[in-house]
Amino acid sequence: MIEINNVSMVFAKKGLGKADINDGFKALDNITLTIPDGCIYGFLGSNGAGKSTLLRMLCGVYRTEQGSVKIDGEEVFDNPIAKSKIFFVNDETVQYTKFTLDGLAKFYASYYDSFSFEIYERLLNQLQLPRNKRMSEFSKGMKRQAVVIIGLSCNTRYLLLDEAFDGLDPAMRRFIKQIIINELIDRQATMIVSSHNIVEINELCDRAMLIHQGQMIFADEIDNIKSGFGKIQLARSSGAVTPDELKNAGLDVMQYSVMGSVAQAVVRGSEEEITAKINAFNCEISEFIPLTLEEIFIYELEARGYGSNISYNI
């Protein structure tokens, strides 16, 4: 189990380290999260939200200046035993360019006692990558496949992927995801995926967290997240239902629009709670529409002003 408790991180002007919030950038702000064993957890967020920073803290690259990050009850930073349980697939692959795939396997096998050449050979045969060709000659997608092969071959309890499917064509993305899922199920391992592709997170993960400007907005099972939001459409001949009426009825309104006598709003709450409240308006048309994870992501960030300062010249 991974336990993140009240973690904050400030980047100083000249690098990473202790810094007053007024003198640096607060990349993470009091994040608390528990990631149970055997799940696939998705990290969602806007650009620069803190997803990659949090992943680097989870694998012990960054020290926590405030709070703690524990893997199976042990602090991960500067702890070889805890780190041996984690493999991190970075969003960069430039560090591997001088290696052949066989050379990279031998390199990681020297660091991970759990490394399985049986898994390595099996996955290499499935993906048919050249084993003795330098990775500098690989395409971006081939490099991603290669690092996933190595990560799975390290046979760790925890696999962290930062935009790991970037550069793969749709067919290969599907194939790689299925390979990963099969391997993780067999060993009952835990995977954390950071991605901008919300549809992908929805398909792959059973839990998700949304982070924005270093702060956690929500974290839960995806089904629970989706059941906590809805879009309503209300049509009333005597005049459109106003935002104040919705709020006075106890609805948590995130977004509101009106066209004629039809009001539309995005609100937080379960379908049962929302339906009970909107029925009190005695509208001719009263409709509840579930939201997708992508719509929830967009509405939550819009409610916090994300993108509001962008102007478009047409």
Buried (B, 14 or more C-beta within 10 A) or exposed (E): BBBBBEBBBBBEEEEBEEBEEEEBEBBBBBBEBEBEEBBBBBBBBBEEBBBBBBBBBBBBBBBBBBBEBBBBEEBBBEBEEBBBBBBBBBBEBEEBEEBBBBBBBBBBBEEBEBBBEEBBBBBBEEBEBBBEEBBEEBEEBBBBBBBBBBBBBBBBBBBBBBBBBBBBEEEBBEBBBEBBEEBBEEBEBBBBBBBBBBEBBBEBBEBBBBBBBBBBBBBBEBEEBBBBBBBBBBBBEEEBBEBEBBBEBEBBBBBBEBEEBBBBBBBBBEBEBBBEBBEEBEBEEBBBEEBEBBBBBBBBBBBBEBEEEEEEEE
